[in-house]
């Protein structure tokens, strides 16, 4: 996750630096640019982590269920089986 954080922070720093470069009325110091990029990077990292956690929870629930739903053709011909 630290690699994802660094990647998102590096990408968003370019956007934050671009806002400061082309806006004459808004001046952002280097510390605020870095902290803003880190905040956006942390938010994206947390969103990615929660998404992965949700997907693994679904897999864990499917593995611990006592019955499984099988569907052969994608139509309404599915059936439940006991493990």
N, C-alpha and C positions, 0 to 999 in steps of 0.2 A: 504494500500500500504506500510505502514511502516513495517508491518510484513513480507511482501514479500522481501522488501529491506534487513531486518535483516537476513532473511533466506538465500538469495543469497550471502550476504556478508560473513556470517558464513561458507557457503559451499566453496566459493572461497578462503577464508583465508587459509583453509586446503591445497588447491592446491598451493597457493603462498608460504606457509611455506614449502611445500614439495620441491618446486623448489630450495629454499635457502638451504635446508638441504643436498640435494644430489649433488649440483653443487659447487665444490671447488673454481672455478674461479669467481663466482658471489656471492657477499655478499650484502644482502638487510637488512637495518635496520628495527626494529620493526615498526617504524612510517611509513616507505614506504610500508611495507607489509600490514599494516592496511589500508592505503590510497589506495593502489592498489586493495585490496579486496573490499573496499567501492566503488571505481569507477566501478568495474565490477558489483557489486551488484546494483548500481544505473542504469547502462546501462540495465541490465536485467529487473529491475523494470519499467523503462521507456518503454522498448519494450512491456512488458506485459500490461501497461496502454494504449499505443497506439493501441494495438490489441483489447483490450476491448472497447475502444472508437470507433474504426471502426465497431465492431460488433453491438454496440448499435446504431450507425448512420444508419446501414442497417435496423435495426428494426424500428427506428423512420421514415425512408423513407417509409417503407412498410405500417406503420400505417397512414401516412399522404397522401398517394397516393389516387387519386379519383377512379382509376380502379385497380382491383386485377386480377392476372393471376392464374387460377386454372388448375391443371393437374391431371387427374384421375388415369391413369395407368402408367405414366412414358413414354408413347409413344407420338406421335405427335397429341394428341387429346385434347390439352388444349384449354381454352377459357378465354376471359376477361369478367369481370362483373363490373358494376358500384356499388359503395358503397351505 
